[in-house]
Amino acid sequence: MIQITLIQIDNYGPWTVTPGPRHEPDLQTLQSRLYGDLEREFGARGGIVFFNRFDNLIAVSNGIGEEDHRKIQESIRNRYPITVSMGVAARPTPLEAQKVATEMIQKGGGAQSDKRCEVLNIESLASDDESKVQIAHIDINNITTTLTDVETAYNTSITVYEVLFELMKELKKLGALCFFIGGDNYMAPSNGITRSQLRDALKKVDEKTGVTLKAGVGISKFGGRAADLADLGLEDIRADLTDDSILVFHD
């Protein structure tokens, strides 16, 4: 079971224009700092956070219970002019877990409701015995020589985001999520997906976008550790320690 926490800023839209439109660089700074702080808070407890849309963030939170979620909410409230609400659910696939987590947060009120404040709705938590996180770290082969050093920065970004879009669509069919994590890198919580299924999905994206993808996959009880193992697998592929485009490491 993978446990997903959806984190949503409370009443953020109205707050950004009250009493008048707030300075945009300040808003961008707040969002980036909030992501960094949430990454640190969840990461210290074995989880990992993906920025998603910045006002909505998605965490793999296996091993993090109700008390720790409340402590994270309190920490944000003490240091920011805004609060965050959370919905939590555990399911066999990341796609289903985030669906239920979304329903949990929606039960607490709308995203722009001035009545919603620090809601924490937990539908289910992954027990220690059933906790399992599978994360794939995917990147583009030779992006420096094929794009970064020969194309404009913006054209390279277009390709990188086209790949993200196709990965999101293909992996969603298999019950996975996929997030951009910077550079030419993507991370996909992917419980339930086999090596052959992932290979086929990557090939489909290759054909649609003209790039070639590879992936390290990590499997652990905790999101942070699974991501670390996925990094190690990807590094071994980059170092030509395997002929395969996918390498799986178990805890």
C-alpha positions as CSV (number, residue, x, y, z in Angstrom):
1,M,0.0,0.0,0.0
2,I,1.2,3.5,-0.9
3,Q,0.1,6.4,1.3
4,I,-0.5,9.7,-0.4
5,T,-1.1,13.1,1.3
6,L,-2.6,15.9,-0.7
7,I,-1.6,19.3,0.6
8,Q,-3.6,22.3,-0.3
9,I,-3.1,26.0,0.7
10,D,-6.3,27.3,2.4
11,N,-8.2,30.1,0.7
12,Y,-5.1,31.0,-1.3
13,G,-6.7,32.6,-4.4
14,P,-8.7,35.2,-2.4
15,W,-5.8,35.8,-0.1
16,T,-3.5,36.8,-3.0
17,V,-5.8,39.7,-4.0
18,T,-6.9,40.9,-0.6
19,P,-7.0,43.8,0.2
20,G,-5.4,44.2,-3.2
21,P,-3.3,42.1,-5.6
22,R,-0.1,41.2,-3.8
23,H,3.3,41.6,-5.3
24,E,3.8,38.7,-7.7
25,P,7.5,38.0,-6.9
26,D,6.5,37.8,-3.2
27,L,3.9,35.2,-4.0
28,Q,6.3,33.2,-6.1
29,T,8.8,33.3,-3.2
30,L,6.2,32.1,-0.7
31,Q,5.2,29.2,-2.9
32,S,8.8,28.1,-3.5
33,R,9.7,28.4,0.2
34,L,6.6,26.5,1.2
35,Y,7.5,23.6,-1.1
36,G,11.0,23.6,0.4
37,D,9.7,23.6,3.9
38,L,7.2,20.9,3.3
39,E,9.9,18.8,1.5
40,R,12.1,19.2,4.6
41,E,9.2,18.4,7.0
42,F,8.1,15.2,5.2
43,G,11.6,14.2,4.2
44,A,12.7,14.3,7.9
45,R,9.9,11.7,8.5
46,G,10.8,9.4,5.6
47,G,8.5,10.9,3.0
48,I,8.9,12.9,-0.2
49,V,6.9,15.8,-1.6
50,F,6.2,16.8,-5.2
51,F,5.3,20.4,-5.9
52,N,2.6,19.5,-8.4
53,R,1.0,23.0,-8.8
54,F,2.6,24.7,-5.8
55,D,-0.7,25.6,-4.2
56,N,-1.5,21.8,-4.4
57,L,1.4,19.5,-3.4
58,I,1.4,15.7,-3.3
59,A,3.5,13.8,-0.8
60,V,4.3,10.1,-0.5
61,S,3.8,9.8,3.2
62,N,4.2,6.1,4.2
63,G,5.1,5.9,7.9
64,I,3.8,9.4,8.7
65,G,0.7,9.3,11.0
66,E,-1.9,11.8,12.2
67,E,0.2,13.4,14.9
68,D,3.1,14.2,12.5
69,H,0.7,15.6,9.9
70,R,-0.7,17.9,12.5
71,K,2.8,19.0,13.6
72,I,3.6,19.8,10.0
73,Q,0.5,21.9,9.7
74,E,1.3,23.7,12.9
75,S,4.9,24.4,11.7
76,I,3.6,26.0,8.5
77,R,1.0,28.1,10.4
78,N,3.7,29.4,12.7
79,R,5.9,30.6,9.9
80,Y,3.6,31.6,7.1
81,P,0.7,34.0,6.6
82,I,-1.4,31.1,5.2
83,T,-2.4,27.6,6.4
84,V,-2.6,24.2,4.7
85,S,-5.2,21.5,4.7
86,M,-4.4,17.8,4.0
87,G,-6.2,14.7,2.9
88,V,-4.6,11.3,3.4
89,A,-5.3,7.8,1.9
90,A,-3.5,4.5,1.4
91,R,-4.2,2.3,-1.6
92,P,-2.5,-0.3,-3.8
93,T,-1.8,2.2,-6.5
94,P,-0.7,5.9,-6.3
95,L,-3.5,7.0,-8.7
96,E,-6.2,5.6,-6.5
97,A,-4.6,6.8,-3.3
98,Q,-4.4,10.4,-4.6
99,K,-8.0,10.2,-5.8
100,V,-9.3,9.3,-2.3
101,A,-6.9,11.8,-0.6
102,T,-8.4,14.5,-2.9
103,E,-11.9,13.5,-1.9
104,M,-10.9,13.7,1.8
105,I,-9.6,17.3,1.4
106,Q,-12.7,18.3,-0.6
107,K,-14.9,17.1,2.3
108,G,-13.3,19.7,4.4
109,G,-14.5,22.6,2.2
110,G,-13.6,24.3,-1.0
111,A,-10.1,25.5,-1.9
112,Q,-11.3,29.1,-1.8
113,S,-13.5,28.8,1.3
114,D,-12.7,31.3,4.1
115,K,-14.1,28.8,6.5
116,R,-11.6,26.0,5.8
117,C,-8.5,26.1,7.9
118,E,-6.0,23.3,8.6
119,V,-8.4,20.5,7.8
120,L,-6.8,17.0,8.2
121,N,-9.0,14.3,6.9
122,I,-7.4,10.8,7.0
123,E,-9.3,8.1,5.2
124,S,-6.6,5.4,5.9
125,L,-3.0,5.0,6.7
126,A,-0.6,2.3,5.5
127,S,0.4,0.0,8.4
128,D,4.0,-1.0,8.8
129,D,3.3,-4.5,7.5
130,E,1.6,-3.4,4.3
131,S,3.7,-0.3,3.6
132,K,5.4,-0.4,0.2
133,V,6.5,2.4,-2.1
134,Q,7.8,2.0,-5.6
135,I,9.3,5.1,-7.3
136,A,10.8,5.3,-10.8
137,H,13.4,8.1,-11.5
138,I,13.2,8.7,-15.2
139,D,15.4,10.9,-17.4
140,I,16.2,11.7,-21.0
141,N,19.3,10.1,-22.6
142,N,22.0,12.5,-23.7
143,I,20.0,15.7,-23.3
144,T,23.1,17.8,-23.0
145,T,24.4,16.9,-26.5
146,T,21.0,16.6,-28.2
147,L,19.1,19.6,-26.8
148,T,20.8,21.7,-24.1
149,D,24.0,22.5,-26.1
150,V,22.4,22.8,-29.5
151,E,18.8,24.2,-28.9
152,T,17.6,27.4,-27.2
153,A,16.8,27.0,-23.6
154,Y,13.1,27.6,-24.2
155,N,12.9,25.0,-27.0
156,T,14.6,22.5,-24.7
157,S,12.0,23.2,-22.0
158,I,9.2,22.6,-24.5
159,T,10.6,19.1,-25.2
160,V,11.1,18.4,-21.5
161,Y,7.4,19.3,-20.8
162,E,6.1,17.4,-23.8
163,V,7.9,14.3,-22.4
164,L,6.3,15.0,-19.0
165,F,2.8,15.3,-20.5
166,E,3.2,12.0,-22.4
167,L,4.6,10.2,-19.3
168,M,1.7,11.4,-17.2
169,K,-0.8,10.1,-19.7
170,E,0.9,6.7,-20.2
171,L,1.7,6.0,-16.6
172,K,-1.8,7.1,-15.5
173,K,-3.1,4.2,-17.6
174,L,-1.1,1.9,-15.3
175,G,-2.2,3.5,-12.0
176,A,0.9,5.6,-11.5
177,L,1.6,9.3,-11.0
178,C,4.4,11.3,-12.6
179,F,6.1,14.6,-11.6
180,F,8.7,16.9,-13.1
181,I,11.6,17.3,-10.6
182,G,13.9,19.5,-12.5
183,G,16.4,19.4,-15.4
184,D,15.4,16.5,-17.6
185,N,14.2,14.4,-14.6
186,Y,10.9,12.9,-13.6
187,M,9.7,10.8,-10.7
188,A,6.8,8.4,-10.8
189,P,5.3,6.8,-7.8
190,S,4.5,3.5,-9.6
191,N,3.3,0.7,-7.2
192,G,2.0,-2.3,-9.1
193,I,3.8,-1.6,-12.4
194,T,6.2,-4.3,-13.6
195,R,9.5,-3.7,-15.3
196,S,8.1,-4.8,-18.6
197,Q,5.1,-2.5,-18.3
198,L,7.3,0.4,-17.4
199,R,9.6,-0.4,-20.3
200,D,6.7,-0.4,-22.7
201,A,5.4,2.9,-21.4
202,L,8.8,4.5,-21.8
203,K,9.1,3.3,-25.4
204,K,5.7,4.7,-26.2
205,V,6.8,8.1,-24.9
206,D,10.1,7.7,-26.9
207,E,8.1,7.2,-30.1
208,K,5.8,10.2,-29.5
209,T,8.5,12.7,-28.5
210,G,11.7,11.6,-30.3
211,V,13.7,11.2,-27.1
212,T,15.1,8.1,-25.4
213,L,14.2,7.5,-21.7
214,K,15.8,5.4,-19.0
215,A,14.7,4.7,-15.4
216,G,16.0,3.6,-12.0
217,V,13.3,2.1,-9.8
218,G,13.4,1.9,-6.0
219,I,11.2,-0.1,-3.8
220,S,11.1,0.4,0.0
221,K,8.6,0.9,2.9
222,F,9.2,4.7,2.7
223,G,9.0,7.3,-0.1
224,G,12.3,9.0,0.6
225,R,14.2,5.7,0.7
226,A,12.5,4.5,-2.5
227,A,13.5,7.7,-4.3
228,D,17.1,7.2,-3.1
229,L,17.2,3.7,-4.4
230,A,15.8,4.8,-7.7
231,D,18.6,7.4,-7.9
232,L,21.2,4.7,-7.4
233,G,19.6,2.6,-10.2
234,L,19.7,5.5,-12.6
235,E,23.3,6.3,-11.7
236,D,24.3,2.7,-12.6
237,I,22.6,2.9,-15.9
238,R,24.4,6.2,-16.6
239,A,27.7,4.5,-15.7
240,D,27.0,1.7,-18.2
241,L,26.9,-0.9,-15.5
242,T,23.9,-2.5,-17.2
243,D,22.6,-2.8,-20.8
244,D,19.0,-2.4,-19.7
245,S,17.2,0.9,-19.8
246,I,15.6,0.0,-16.4
247,L,17.2,-1.1,-13.2
248,V,15.3,-2.0,-10.1
249,F,16.8,-1.8,-6.5
250,H,14.9,-3.2,-3.5
251,D,15.5,-2.1,0.1
